[in-house]
Amino acid sequence: MTDNNDKILEFTPDWIWSNVLFRKLHVNKAKFTQEIKNLLDQDYLHFKQVGNKKFYRRNDSGDNEIGFSSILAVMVWNQNVELEEIERLNTIGLYELTPEGKELLDDIKVEIDRAYIVMVRMNYQSKLKVITQRIADERTKRLQDYIDKTMTALTSKFSNDLIKEYFQNHVTRLEFKI
């Protein structure tokens, strides 16, 4: 996920014209378009078109268990690719990241950000009483286990210093403003 997803979701509790949303974000058009596409693909946004104007609204409905399981299944498939890459690589670098090491950590960061966005979304939905707190807690535990599995594999094989430095410099703060 990208850094502006939480901002997009913050600005879309009601229908908003894409041009207005774009101006509020202050990002380049290509990045904006990709972020919107990703949020639509993951069903975090609703879309409607009126004439030639595109409008977006945050999807505040809770995922049923099948919907959540399908989200998690995609994440686990991506995780398996990452775990194979961790196993394949001999090093990600000694004092600085190799290009392959950086690519691996970038991919892992994207998946971890995606998991955190799902957690934030579930927390938000539980506050709206769309899903129960118990369901949100159970799903958060499953997502945390997913994150821990990747990070354990990564840190057990490679230098913790490079990994720690990378993630400290590339952390995304995610939260919904209600």
PyMOL CGO cylinders between C-alpha atoms (Angstrom):
from pymol import cmd
from pymol.cgo import CYLINDER

trace = [
    CYLINDER, 0.00, 0.00, 0.00, 1.05, 3.53, -0.43, 0.3, 1, 1, 1, 1, 1, 1,
    CYLINDER, 1.05, 3.53, -0.43, 1.49, 6.38, 2.00, 0.3, 1, 1, 1, 1, 1, 1,
    CYLINDER, 1.49, 6.38, 2.00, -1.61, 8.32, 0.93, 0.3, 1, 1, 1, 1, 1, 1,
    CYLINDER, -1.61, 8.32, 0.93, -4.20, 5.57, 1.32, 0.3, 1, 1, 1, 1, 1, 1,
    CYLINDER, -4.20, 5.57, 1.32, -5.18, 6.67, 4.81, 0.3, 1, 1, 1, 1, 1, 1,
    CYLINDER, -5.18, 6.67, 4.81, -5.57, 10.27, 3.55, 0.3, 1, 1, 1, 1, 1, 1,
    CYLINDER, -5.57, 10.27, 3.55, -7.74, 9.13, 0.64, 0.3, 1, 1, 1, 1, 1, 1,
    CYLINDER, -7.74, 9.13, 0.64, -9.93, 7.13, 3.01, 0.3, 1, 1, 1, 1, 1, 1,
    CYLINDER, -9.93, 7.13, 3.01, -10.07, 10.06, 5.43, 0.3, 1, 1, 1, 1, 1, 1,
    CYLINDER, -10.07, 10.06, 5.43, -11.34, 12.42, 2.69, 0.3, 1, 1, 1, 1, 1, 1,
    CYLINDER, -11.34, 12.42, 2.69, -13.98, 10.03, 1.33, 0.3, 1, 1, 1, 1, 1, 1,
    CYLINDER, -13.98, 10.03, 1.33, -16.66, 9.44, 3.98, 0.3, 1, 1, 1, 1, 1, 1,
    CYLINDER, -16.66, 9.44, 3.98, -19.09, 10.89, 1.42, 0.3, 1, 1, 1, 1, 1, 1,
    CYLINDER, -19.09, 10.89, 1.42, -18.96, 11.01, -2.37, 0.3, 1, 1, 1, 1, 1, 1,
    CYLINDER, -18.96, 11.01, -2.37, -16.18, 13.28, -3.59, 0.3, 1, 1, 1, 1, 1, 1,
    CYLINDER, -16.18, 13.28, -3.59, -15.23, 14.28, -7.12, 0.3, 1, 1, 1, 1, 1, 1,
    CYLINDER, -15.23, 14.28, -7.12, -11.84, 12.88, -8.12, 0.3, 1, 1, 1, 1, 1, 1,
    CYLINDER, -11.84, 12.88, -8.12, -10.46, 16.34, -9.03, 0.3, 1, 1, 1, 1, 1, 1,
    CYLINDER, -10.46, 16.34, -9.03, -11.28, 17.69, -5.56, 0.3, 1, 1, 1, 1, 1, 1,
    CYLINDER, -11.28, 17.69, -5.56, -9.74, 14.63, -3.91, 0.3, 1, 1, 1, 1, 1, 1,
    CYLINDER, -9.74, 14.63, -3.91, -6.62, 14.95, -6.09, 0.3, 1, 1, 1, 1, 1, 1,
    CYLINDER, -6.62, 14.95, -6.09, -6.13, 18.61, -5.08, 0.3, 1, 1, 1, 1, 1, 1,
    CYLINDER, -6.13, 18.61, -5.08, -6.46, 17.75, -1.38, 0.3, 1, 1, 1, 1, 1, 1,
    CYLINDER, -6.46, 17.75, -1.38, -3.71, 15.13, -1.59, 0.3, 1, 1, 1, 1, 1, 1,
    CYLINDER, -3.71, 15.13, -1.59, -1.02, 17.20, -3.34, 0.3, 1, 1, 1, 1, 1, 1,
    CYLINDER, -1.02, 17.20, -3.34, 0.55, 14.21, -5.15, 0.3, 1, 1, 1, 1, 1, 1,
    CYLINDER, 0.55, 14.21, -5.15, 1.37, 13.61, -8.79, 0.3, 1, 1, 1, 1, 1, 1,
    CYLINDER, 1.37, 13.61, -8.79, -1.42, 12.36, -11.04, 0.3, 1, 1, 1, 1, 1, 1,
    CYLINDER, -1.42, 12.36, -11.04, 0.16, 8.96, -11.78, 0.3, 1, 1, 1, 1, 1, 1,
    CYLINDER, 0.16, 8.96, -11.78, 0.61, 8.19, -8.07, 0.3, 1, 1, 1, 1, 1, 1,
    CYLINDER, 0.61, 8.19, -8.07, -2.93, 9.35, -7.32, 0.3, 1, 1, 1, 1, 1, 1,
    CYLINDER, -2.93, 9.35, -7.32, -4.38, 7.18, -10.09, 0.3, 1, 1, 1, 1, 1, 1,
    CYLINDER, -4.38, 7.18, -10.09, -2.45, 4.11, -8.89, 0.3, 1, 1, 1, 1, 1, 1,
    CYLINDER, -2.45, 4.11, -8.89, -3.51, 4.61, -5.27, 0.3, 1, 1, 1, 1, 1, 1,
    CYLINDER, -3.51, 4.61, -5.27, -7.17, 4.97, -6.26, 0.3, 1, 1, 1, 1, 1, 1,
    CYLINDER, -7.17, 4.97, -6.26, -6.92, 1.85, -8.44, 0.3, 1, 1, 1, 1, 1, 1,
    CYLINDER, -6.92, 1.85, -8.44, -5.38, -0.13, -5.57, 0.3, 1, 1, 1, 1, 1, 1,
    CYLINDER, -5.38, -0.13, -5.57, -8.08, 0.97, -3.12, 0.3, 1, 1, 1, 1, 1, 1,
    CYLINDER, -8.08, 0.97, -3.12, -10.81, 0.11, -5.63, 0.3, 1, 1, 1, 1, 1, 1,
    CYLINDER, -10.81, 0.11, -5.63, -9.24, -3.30, -6.33, 0.3, 1, 1, 1, 1, 1, 1,
    CYLINDER, -9.24, -3.30, -6.33, -9.17, -4.03, -2.60, 0.3, 1, 1, 1, 1, 1, 1,
    CYLINDER, -9.17, -4.03, -2.60, -12.79, -2.86, -2.20, 0.3, 1, 1, 1, 1, 1, 1,
    CYLINDER, -12.79, -2.86, -2.20, -11.89, 0.01, 0.15, 0.3, 1, 1, 1, 1, 1, 1,
    CYLINDER, -11.89, 0.01, 0.15, -13.60, 2.55, -2.13, 0.3, 1, 1, 1, 1, 1, 1,
    CYLINDER, -13.60, 2.55, -2.13, -16.87, 2.76, -4.03, 0.3, 1, 1, 1, 1, 1, 1,
    CYLINDER, -16.87, 2.76, -4.03, -16.88, 4.37, -7.47, 0.3, 1, 1, 1, 1, 1, 1,
    CYLINDER, -16.88, 4.37, -7.47, -19.56, 6.06, -9.55, 0.3, 1, 1, 1, 1, 1, 1,
    CYLINDER, -19.56, 6.06, -9.55, -19.41, 8.11, -12.69, 0.3, 1, 1, 1, 1, 1, 1,
    CYLINDER, -19.41, 8.11, -12.69, -21.76, 10.99, -13.47, 0.3, 1, 1, 1, 1, 1, 1,
    CYLINDER, -21.76, 10.99, -13.47, -21.20, 12.20, -17.01, 0.3, 1, 1, 1, 1, 1, 1,
    CYLINDER, -21.20, 12.20, -17.01, -17.45, 12.48, -17.35, 0.3, 1, 1, 1, 1, 1, 1,
    CYLINDER, -17.45, 12.48, -17.35, -16.89, 13.09, -13.62, 0.3, 1, 1, 1, 1, 1, 1,
    CYLINDER, -16.89, 13.09, -13.62, -15.63, 10.28, -11.38, 0.3, 1, 1, 1, 1, 1, 1,
    CYLINDER, -15.63, 10.28, -11.38, -16.68, 10.15, -7.73, 0.3, 1, 1, 1, 1, 1, 1,
    CYLINDER, -16.68, 10.15, -7.73, -15.32, 8.04, -4.88, 0.3, 1, 1, 1, 1, 1, 1,
    CYLINDER, -15.32, 8.04, -4.88, -16.60, 7.14, -1.43, 0.3, 1, 1, 1, 1, 1, 1,
    CYLINDER, -16.60, 7.14, -1.43, -15.03, 5.03, 1.30, 0.3, 1, 1, 1, 1, 1, 1,
    CYLINDER, -15.03, 5.03, 1.30, -16.53, 1.56, 1.68, 0.3, 1, 1, 1, 1, 1, 1,
    CYLINDER, -16.53, 1.56, 1.68, -17.63, 1.43, 5.30, 0.3, 1, 1, 1, 1, 1, 1,
    CYLINDER, -17.63, 1.43, 5.30, -19.36, -1.94, 5.11, 0.3, 1, 1, 1, 1, 1, 1,
    CYLINDER, -19.36, -1.94, 5.11, -17.71, -4.75, 7.03, 0.3, 1, 1, 1, 1, 1, 1,
    CYLINDER, -17.71, -4.75, 7.03, -16.15, -7.71, 5.30, 0.3, 1, 1, 1, 1, 1, 1,
    CYLINDER, -16.15, -7.71, 5.30, -17.91, -10.98, 5.92, 0.3, 1, 1, 1, 1, 1, 1,
    CYLINDER, -17.91, -10.98, 5.92, -15.73, -13.97, 6.83, 0.3, 1, 1, 1, 1, 1, 1,
    CYLINDER, -15.73, -13.97, 6.83, -15.50, -15.10, 3.21, 0.3, 1, 1, 1, 1, 1, 1,
    CYLINDER, -15.50, -15.10, 3.21, -14.44, -11.61, 2.11, 0.3, 1, 1, 1, 1, 1, 1,
    CYLINDER, -14.44, -11.61, 2.11, -11.81, -11.37, 4.84, 0.3, 1, 1, 1, 1, 1, 1,
    CYLINDER, -11.81, -11.37, 4.84, -10.57, -14.89, 4.09, 0.3, 1, 1, 1, 1, 1, 1,
    CYLINDER, -10.57, -14.89, 4.09, -10.13, -14.03, 0.43, 0.3, 1, 1, 1, 1, 1, 1,
    CYLINDER, -10.13, -14.03, 0.43, -8.14, -10.90, 1.36, 0.3, 1, 1, 1, 1, 1, 1,
    CYLINDER, -8.14, -10.90, 1.36, -5.96, -12.99, 3.65, 0.3, 1, 1, 1, 1, 1, 1,
    CYLINDER, -5.96, -12.99, 3.65, -5.56, -15.71, 0.99, 0.3, 1, 1, 1, 1, 1, 1,
    CYLINDER, -5.56, -15.71, 0.99, -4.11, -13.19, -1.46, 0.3, 1, 1, 1, 1, 1, 1,
    CYLINDER, -4.11, -13.19, -1.46, -1.80, -11.88, 1.23, 0.3, 1, 1, 1, 1, 1, 1,
    CYLINDER, -1.80, -11.88, 1.23, -0.64, -15.42, 2.12, 0.3, 1, 1, 1, 1, 1, 1,
    CYLINDER, -0.64, -15.42, 2.12, 0.04, -16.18, -1.55, 0.3, 1, 1, 1, 1, 1, 1,
    CYLINDER, 0.04, -16.18, -1.55, 2.22, -13.04, -1.73, 0.3, 1, 1, 1, 1, 1, 1,
    CYLINDER, 2.22, -13.04, -1.73, 3.85, -14.05, 1.54, 0.3, 1, 1, 1, 1, 1, 1,
    CYLINDER, 3.85, -14.05, 1.54, 4.79, -17.44, 0.12, 0.3, 1, 1, 1, 1, 1, 1,
    CYLINDER, 4.79, -17.44, 0.12, 6.54, -15.71, -2.78, 0.3, 1, 1, 1, 1, 1, 1,
    CYLINDER, 6.54, -15.71, -2.78, 8.43, -13.53, -0.28, 0.3, 1, 1, 1, 1, 1, 1,
    CYLINDER, 8.43, -13.53, -0.28, 9.37, -16.54, 1.88, 0.3, 1, 1, 1, 1, 1, 1,
    CYLINDER, 9.37, -16.54, 1.88, 10.73, -18.35, -1.19, 0.3, 1, 1, 1, 1, 1, 1,
    CYLINDER, 10.73, -18.35, -1.19, 12.79, -15.25, -2.03, 0.3, 1, 1, 1, 1, 1, 1,
    CYLINDER, 12.79, -15.25, -2.03, 14.11, -15.08, 1.55, 0.3, 1, 1, 1, 1, 1, 1,
    CYLINDER, 14.11, -15.08, 1.55, 15.12, -18.72, 1.25, 0.3, 1, 1, 1, 1, 1, 1,
    CYLINDER, 15.12, -18.72, 1.25, 16.73, -18.18, -2.17, 0.3, 1, 1, 1, 1, 1, 1,
    CYLINDER, 16.73, -18.18, -2.17, 18.85, -15.16, -1.26, 0.3, 1, 1, 1, 1, 1, 1,
    CYLINDER, 18.85, -15.16, -1.26, 22.16, -15.72, 0.48, 0.3, 1, 1, 1, 1, 1, 1,
    CYLINDER, 22.16, -15.72, 0.48, 22.48, -12.10, 1.60, 0.3, 1, 1, 1, 1, 1, 1,
    CYLINDER, 22.48, -12.10, 1.60, 20.62, -8.81, 1.47, 0.3, 1, 1, 1, 1, 1, 1,
    CYLINDER, 20.62, -8.81, 1.47, 23.87, -6.94, 2.10, 0.3, 1, 1, 1, 1, 1, 1,
    CYLINDER, 23.87, -6.94, 2.10, 26.54, -6.55, 4.74, 0.3, 1, 1, 1, 1, 1, 1,
    CYLINDER, 26.54, -6.55, 4.74, 26.71, -2.81, 5.37, 0.3, 1, 1, 1, 1, 1, 1,
    CYLINDER, 26.71, -2.81, 5.37, 24.17, -1.65, 2.83, 0.3, 1, 1, 1, 1, 1, 1,
    CYLINDER, 24.17, -1.65, 2.83, 21.34, -3.35, 1.00, 0.3, 1, 1, 1, 1, 1, 1,
    CYLINDER, 21.34, -3.35, 1.00, 21.98, -5.09, -2.29, 0.3, 1, 1, 1, 1, 1, 1,
    CYLINDER, 21.98, -5.09, -2.29, 19.50, -4.28, -5.10, 0.3, 1, 1, 1, 1, 1, 1,
    CYLINDER, 19.50, -4.28, -5.10, 17.86, -7.69, -4.57, 0.3, 1, 1, 1, 1, 1, 1,
    CYLINDER, 17.86, -7.69, -4.57, 17.75, -7.11, -0.81, 0.3, 1, 1, 1, 1, 1, 1,
    CYLINDER, 17.75, -7.11, -0.81, 16.13, -3.71, -1.25, 0.3, 1, 1, 1, 1, 1, 1,
    CYLINDER, 16.13, -3.71, -1.25, 13.58, -5.15, -3.67, 0.3, 1, 1, 1, 1, 1, 1,
    CYLINDER, 13.58, -5.15, -3.67, 12.72, -7.92, -1.20, 0.3, 1, 1, 1, 1, 1, 1,
    CYLINDER, 12.72, -7.92, -1.20, 12.32, -5.48, 1.69, 0.3, 1, 1, 1, 1, 1, 1,
    CYLINDER, 12.32, -5.48, 1.69, 10.23, -3.15, -0.51, 0.3, 1, 1, 1, 1, 1, 1,
    CYLINDER, 10.23, -3.15, -0.51, 7.91, -6.05, -1.37, 0.3, 1, 1, 1, 1, 1, 1,
    CYLINDER, 7.91, -6.05, -1.37, 7.64, -7.10, 2.27, 0.3, 1, 1, 1, 1, 1, 1,
    CYLINDER, 7.64, -7.10, 2.27, 6.92, -3.50, 3.30, 0.3, 1, 1, 1, 1, 1, 1,
    CYLINDER, 6.92, -3.50, 3.30, 4.06, -3.27, 0.78, 0.3, 1, 1, 1, 1, 1, 1,
    CYLINDER, 4.06, -3.27, 0.78, 2.49, -6.44, 2.17, 0.3, 1, 1, 1, 1, 1, 1,
    CYLINDER, 2.49, -6.44, 2.17, 2.93, -5.35, 5.79, 0.3, 1, 1, 1, 1, 1, 1,
    CYLINDER, 2.93, -5.35, 5.79, 1.40, -1.97, 4.96, 0.3, 1, 1, 1, 1, 1, 1,
    CYLINDER, 1.40, -1.97, 4.96, -1.53, -3.79, 3.36, 0.3, 1, 1, 1, 1, 1, 1,
    CYLINDER, -1.53, -3.79, 3.36, -2.02, -5.88, 6.50, 0.3, 1, 1, 1, 1, 1, 1,
    CYLINDER, -2.02, -5.88, 6.50, -1.91, -2.77, 8.68, 0.3, 1, 1, 1, 1, 1, 1,
    CYLINDER, -1.91, -2.77, 8.68, -4.45, -1.02, 6.47, 0.3, 1, 1, 1, 1, 1, 1,
    CYLINDER, -4.45, -1.02, 6.47, -6.79, -3.99, 6.88, 0.3, 1, 1, 1, 1, 1, 1,
    CYLINDER, -6.79, -3.99, 6.88, -6.25, -3.79, 10.67, 0.3, 1, 1, 1, 1, 1, 1,
    CYLINDER, -6.25, -3.79, 10.67, -6.98, -0.06, 10.72, 0.3, 1, 1, 1, 1, 1, 1,
    CYLINDER, -6.98, -0.06, 10.72, -10.06, -0.62, 8.58, 0.3, 1, 1, 1, 1, 1, 1,
    CYLINDER, -10.06, -0.62, 8.58, -11.33, -3.35, 10.93, 0.3, 1, 1, 1, 1, 1, 1,
    CYLINDER, -11.33, -3.35, 10.93, -10.76, -1.10, 13.96, 0.3, 1, 1, 1, 1, 1, 1,
    CYLINDER, -10.76, -1.10, 13.96, -12.70, 1.64, 12.22, 0.3, 1, 1, 1, 1, 1, 1,
    CYLINDER, -12.70, 1.64, 12.22, -15.52, -0.77, 11.32, 0.3, 1, 1, 1, 1, 1, 1,
    CYLINDER, -15.52, -0.77, 11.32, -15.72, -2.02, 14.90, 0.3, 1, 1, 1, 1, 1, 1,
    CYLINDER, -15.72, -2.02, 14.90, -16.03, 1.58, 16.13, 0.3, 1, 1, 1, 1, 1, 1,
    CYLINDER, -16.03, 1.58, 16.13, -18.90, 2.07, 13.67, 0.3, 1, 1, 1, 1, 1, 1,
    CYLINDER, -18.90, 2.07, 13.67, -20.41, -1.21, 14.98, 0.3, 1, 1, 1, 1, 1, 1,
    CYLINDER, -20.41, -1.21, 14.98, -20.34, -2.67, 11.45, 0.3, 1, 1, 1, 1, 1, 1,
    CYLINDER, -20.34, -2.67, 11.45, -18.41, -5.65, 12.85, 0.3, 1, 1, 1, 1, 1, 1,
    CYLINDER, -18.41, -5.65, 12.85, -18.05, -6.71, 16.47, 0.3, 1, 1, 1, 1, 1, 1,
    CYLINDER, -18.05, -6.71, 16.47, -14.92, -5.96, 18.46, 0.3, 1, 1, 1, 1, 1, 1,
    CYLINDER, -14.92, -5.96, 18.46, -14.44, -9.72, 18.94, 0.3, 1, 1, 1, 1, 1, 1,
    CYLINDER, -14.44, -9.72, 18.94, -14.35, -10.28, 15.18, 0.3, 1, 1, 1, 1, 1, 1,
    CYLINDER, -14.35, -10.28, 15.18, -11.98, -7.34, 14.72, 0.3, 1, 1, 1, 1, 1, 1,
    CYLINDER, -11.98, -7.34, 14.72, -9.68, -8.72, 17.44, 0.3, 1, 1, 1, 1, 1, 1,
    CYLINDER, -9.68, -8.72, 17.44, -9.67, -12.23, 15.95, 0.3, 1, 1, 1, 1, 1, 1,
    CYLINDER, -9.67, -12.23, 15.95, -8.87, -10.91, 12.48, 0.3, 1, 1, 1, 1, 1, 1,
    CYLINDER, -8.87, -10.91, 12.48, -6.19, -8.58, 13.85, 0.3, 1, 1, 1, 1, 1, 1,
    CYLINDER, -6.19, -8.58, 13.85, -4.54, -11.59, 15.53, 0.3, 1, 1, 1, 1, 1, 1,
    CYLINDER, -4.54, -11.59, 15.53, -4.56, -13.50, 12.23, 0.3, 1, 1, 1, 1, 1, 1,
    CYLINDER, -4.56, -13.50, 12.23, -3.01, -10.51, 10.45, 0.3, 1, 1, 1, 1, 1, 1,
    CYLINDER, -3.01, -10.51, 10.45, -0.41, -10.04, 13.18, 0.3, 1, 1, 1, 1, 1, 1,
    CYLINDER, -0.41, -10.04, 13.18, 0.52, -13.73, 12.89, 0.3, 1, 1, 1, 1, 1, 1,
    CYLINDER, 0.52, -13.73, 12.89, 0.87, -13.21, 9.12, 0.3, 1, 1, 1, 1, 1, 1,
    CYLINDER, 0.87, -13.21, 9.12, 3.24, -10.25, 9.68, 0.3, 1, 1, 1, 1, 1, 1,
    CYLINDER, 3.24, -10.25, 9.68, 5.20, -12.11, 12.37, 0.3, 1, 1, 1, 1, 1, 1,
    CYLINDER, 5.20, -12.11, 12.37, 5.76, -15.13, 10.12, 0.3, 1, 1, 1, 1, 1, 1,
    CYLINDER, 5.76, -15.13, 10.12, 7.39, -12.99, 7.42, 0.3, 1, 1, 1, 1, 1, 1,
    CYLINDER, 7.39, -12.99, 7.42, 9.44, -10.92, 9.85, 0.3, 1, 1, 1, 1, 1, 1,
    CYLINDER, 9.44, -10.92, 9.85, 10.64, -14.00, 11.75, 0.3, 1, 1, 1, 1, 1, 1,
    CYLINDER, 10.64, -14.00, 11.75, 11.81, -15.66, 8.53, 0.3, 1, 1, 1, 1, 1, 1,
    CYLINDER, 11.81, -15.66, 8.53, 13.53, -12.45, 7.49, 0.3, 1, 1, 1, 1, 1, 1,
    CYLINDER, 13.53, -12.45, 7.49, 15.28, -11.71, 10.78, 0.3, 1, 1, 1, 1, 1, 1,
    CYLINDER, 15.28, -11.71, 10.78, 16.33, -15.30, 11.40, 0.3, 1, 1, 1, 1, 1, 1,
    CYLINDER, 16.33, -15.30, 11.40, 18.26, -15.37, 8.12, 0.3, 1, 1, 1, 1, 1, 1,
    CYLINDER, 18.26, -15.37, 8.12, 19.63, -11.86, 7.65, 0.3, 1, 1, 1, 1, 1, 1,
    CYLINDER, 19.63, -11.86, 7.65, 21.33, -9.07, 9.62, 0.3, 1, 1, 1, 1, 1, 1,
    CYLINDER, 21.33, -9.07, 9.62, 18.86, -7.46, 11.98, 0.3, 1, 1, 1, 1, 1, 1,
    CYLINDER, 18.86, -7.46, 11.98, 20.70, -4.12, 11.72, 0.3, 1, 1, 1, 1, 1, 1,
    CYLINDER, 20.70, -4.12, 11.72, 19.98, -3.66, 7.99, 0.3, 1, 1, 1, 1, 1, 1,
    CYLINDER, 19.98, -3.66, 7.99, 16.39, -4.79, 8.39, 0.3, 1, 1, 1, 1, 1, 1,
    CYLINDER, 16.39, -4.79, 8.39, 15.86, -2.55, 11.42, 0.3, 1, 1, 1, 1, 1, 1,
    CYLINDER, 15.86, -2.55, 11.42, 17.37, 0.44, 9.63, 0.3, 1, 1, 1, 1, 1, 1,
    CYLINDER, 17.37, 0.44, 9.63, 15.26, -0.16, 6.52, 0.3, 1, 1, 1, 1, 1, 1,
    CYLINDER, 15.26, -0.16, 6.52, 11.96, -0.44, 8.38, 0.3, 1, 1, 1, 1, 1, 1,
    CYLINDER, 11.96, -0.44, 8.38, 12.73, 2.50, 10.69, 0.3, 1, 1, 1, 1, 1, 1,
    CYLINDER, 12.73, 2.50, 10.69, 13.27, 4.67, 7.62, 0.3, 1, 1, 1, 1, 1, 1,
    CYLINDER, 13.27, 4.67, 7.62, 10.25, 3.37, 5.69, 0.3, 1, 1, 1, 1, 1, 1,
    CYLINDER, 10.25, 3.37, 5.69, 7.46, 3.23, 8.28, 0.3, 1, 1, 1, 1, 1, 1,
    CYLINDER, 7.46, 3.23, 8.28, 3.99, 4.33, 7.25, 0.3, 1, 1, 1, 1, 1, 1,
    CYLINDER, 3.99, 4.33, 7.25, 1.66, 5.77, 9.89, 0.3, 1, 1, 1, 1, 1, 1,
    CYLINDER, 1.66, 5.77, 9.89, -1.88, 4.60, 9.22, 0.3, 1, 1, 1, 1, 1, 1,
    CYLINDER, -1.88, 4.60, 9.22, -5.01, 5.75, 10.96, 0.3, 1, 1, 1, 1, 1, 1,
    CYLINDER, -5.01, 5.75, 10.96, -8.57, 6.73, 10.16, 0.3, 1, 1, 1, 1, 1, 1,
    CYLINDER, -8.57, 6.73, 10.16, -9.82, 10.11, 11.27, 0.3, 1, 1, 1, 1, 1, 1,
    CYLINDER, -9.82, 10.11, 11.27, -13.43, 9.62, 12.35, 0.3, 1, 1, 1, 1, 1, 1,
]
cmd.load_cgo(trace, "trace")
